Amino acid sequence: MKILICGATGLIGSALTELCLKEGHQIHYLTTNKSKIEQSKLKSGFYWNPAKGEIDEACFNDVDAIINLSGANIAKRWTESYKEEIMNSRIDTANILFQTLRNLQTHSVKQYISASGTAIYSSSLTTYYKEDEKSTANDFLGKVVQQWELHANQFKSLEIPVTIVRTGLVLSTKGGVLVEMSKPIKYGIGAAIGSGKQWQSWIHIDDIARLYLFLLEEKHEGIYNAATPNPVTNKEMTKEIAHVLNKPFFMPNVPKFILKLALGEMSTLLLSSQKVSSQKIENAGFNFSFPTLQPALKNLFKK
């Protein structure tokens, strides 16, 4: 199978590209950096600049499916201009792919898979979210994810099946939330955030890569939560990281107001609570290699 991956150099994209190549698939990838364009038998790079509406149409040649993981990093301070970049980076990438495909005389794309996030669900300590949940979060990230999914679904008008992957916290030692949470813990000053009771639905980096490939190879469409069957609270996750790293865990919780002073609106990343169900993806036949937290952390930190 020939797969076009957008965001192939990101945290998930790198893991997914490696897995796809290992499984014998051919990869096309798009990059805004011309120096990162490589051409080989199994992996070919192409230039694009979604903000300017530029894309090398050759990226679609003989492609069976598109996996779009593109989007500006949400873990950078949310100035008004950067919030605009977070939103537009997700809309622009979907739009240029859609418009270019629509204008091509012929193409071979049979599936469009888009990243999304569990931030579409409202923050709650009690609700257990399934994919058919009708209410959506009204904060900034909630609105971003709604637009992300809206622009993914436009591919249906081209009669291309759409799959949306609502991803929880991706655990990896190569970047992302685990790296940031581990920093104070490694110095012996790890602490829960806010009440510590907020739910964190998470997934091991290897499992999220496998999950994308599973949805593609099995031709599943629709919305899927991408998080393990065992979400944990922020306090449980922090405590477990400290345990696996053999570090003390005795500091008092970091008060909510301090986070808001330090991070502003971005503090919602650490304070919001989404407990999501993995039932749909498991019923489809996907098995998590790391369904529980401690074995996942031990595997990651030993690498």
Number of C-alpha atoms within 10 A of each C-alpha: 14 21 24 28 25 23 22 24 18 16 19 21 21 15 18 25 26 14 16 21 13 10 11 11 15 19 23 25 26 25 21 15 11 12 9 13 15 12 11 9 7 13 18 16 23 22 20 22 16 20 14 9 14 13 19 13 14 12 20 24 14 15 20 17 22 23 24 25 23 23 21 17 13 15 12 12 15 17 12 9 8 15 19 13 19 19 20 19 18 26 22 21 25 25 18 19 20 18 13 15 18 14 9 10 6 10 14 14 21 16 24 23 26 25 22 28 21 28 26 25 28 19 22 14 14 11 13 13 18 17 17 8 10 8 9 15 17 15 14 15 22 19 15 24 23 19 18 26 24 13 18 26 21 16 22 12 10 13 11 17 19 22 25 26 24 22 20 24 19 22 23 21 18 11 13 16 17 19 13 12 17 18 12 13 21 15 10 17 16 24 22 24 21 20 14 21 17 24 24 25 26 27 27 25 22 20 23 25 20 20 21 21 18 17 22 22 11 10 13 18 17 13 20 25 23 29 30 27 19 17 24 20 20 23 19 18 22 21 20 19 23 22 16 14 17 12 17 16 18 12 11 12 14 15 13 16 12 13 18 14 10 11 16 14 15 20 20 18 14 18 21 18 25 25 28 27 21 22 16 15 21 14 9 13 11 16 15 20 14 19 18 17 21 15 12 18 22 15 13 17 12 9 6
